[in-house]
């Protein structure tokens, strides 16, 4: 199956995603922030990147921007659990405009995660954003 890098500062999220995706026969590597995630990407091969947006040291948007420069064909899924949507910008929509191919709000159901991962791993998906046909 796929080799997936998960970047999230929340250890519980990393653990849950690892278990869920490993149960679907994916190989999962994790990083606790964007800086460590970039190091992993530069030193290894991944078929998919799943990143949180809000993290210390380097947020997911900055990490995604840098990944796009070095690995433009790597599919990226962004996730965020940004509370009140009426009072804050829509960072998930912003991330898809900046190069993520899919987004998923936290909390999510396993079925939602699996659907987004499957879509993102389809051939040619890295060249399409979430709104593309």
N, C-alpha and C positions, 0 to 999 in steps of 0.2 A: 504494500500500500504506500502511503505517502510519508515523507519525513517532514514534520511540522515543528516550527519554532514558535513558542508562546512567550510573549513578553508582557509581564504584568507584575506590579509591585505587591499585589495581594497574594500571599502564599496559599491561602485557601482556594482562590480562583485557579492558580497554577495547578494545584493538586487535583481539583475537580476536572479541569480540562484534560489533564494528563490521563486520568482514569477513564474518562468518557472516550477520548480519542484512541487510547490504547486498546480499549474494548472493541473498537472498530478496526483493529490491526494496524493502526498508524504508529510510527515511531515518533515519540515526542521528546523535544529538548526544551528546557525552560530558561528564561533569564528574568531577573528581578527589576530591570530598568532598561531604557533604550540604549544606553551606552554599552551595557553588557550584551544586549541583543545584537548590536552592530558588530561587536567583537566575534560573536558566534557566527554571524552571517559571513564575515570576512574570512573565517577559518574553516568553514564547513559548507556543505550543500544542503539546501532545504527546498522542498516542493511548495511550501506554503508558510506564510508568516501570519500569526494572529497576535495583534497588539492592543493593549489598553491605550487610551489617549492620555489620561492624567497619571503621571508617575514622577517621582523625584529624579534628579540628575539630568535626565533627558526624557521629555514627554514623547508620546507615540507619534504625534504629528511631525516633530523634528526627526525622529528615527525613521519614519516612513519617507520623508523627503530625502534623507541620506541614502536609504536603501534603494530608492528609485534611481539614484545616480549610478550606483555600482551594480545593481541587479535589476534592471528595468523590467525583466520578464517575470520576476517573482510575484505571484499573487499575494495580495495583502488584504486581510480582514481586520477591521478596527472594531473595538468594543468599548463601551463606556456606560457608566451608571450615573449619569449626571442628573440627579434629583429633579427639580422643578423646570420643566421644559419651557414654561411661559416666561421665566425670568432670565434664562440663559440662551446663548446662541446654540444652534443645533450643530454641535461638534461632529456628530456622526455624518450628517449631510456634508459638512465642510470637508471632512476627511475623504469622502468618496469623490469630491471635486478635485482633491489634491492627489489622487492616485490610488486610493483603496478601491478594490473591486466589489467589496461587500461590507456591510456594517451590521452589528448586532447589539441591541441595547441590553445592559445588565439590569435586572436578572433575566436570564433566558432559560427556556426549557431545553433539555437535551435534543429533542426532535428539531428545534429551531437551529441549534448549533450544527447538527449533522447535515441539515439541508443546506446551510450556508457553506459549510466545508465542501460538500459534494459539488455544489455549483462552482466554487472557486477552483477546484482541482480539474475541472473539465478542460480539455485542450483548447487553447486560445483564450481562456478566461482572463489571463493577466492583461490583455489588451482591452478589456471591457470594464467599465465601471458599473456600479449597482444599477444605474438607470439605463444602461445600454441594452438593446435587444439581443 
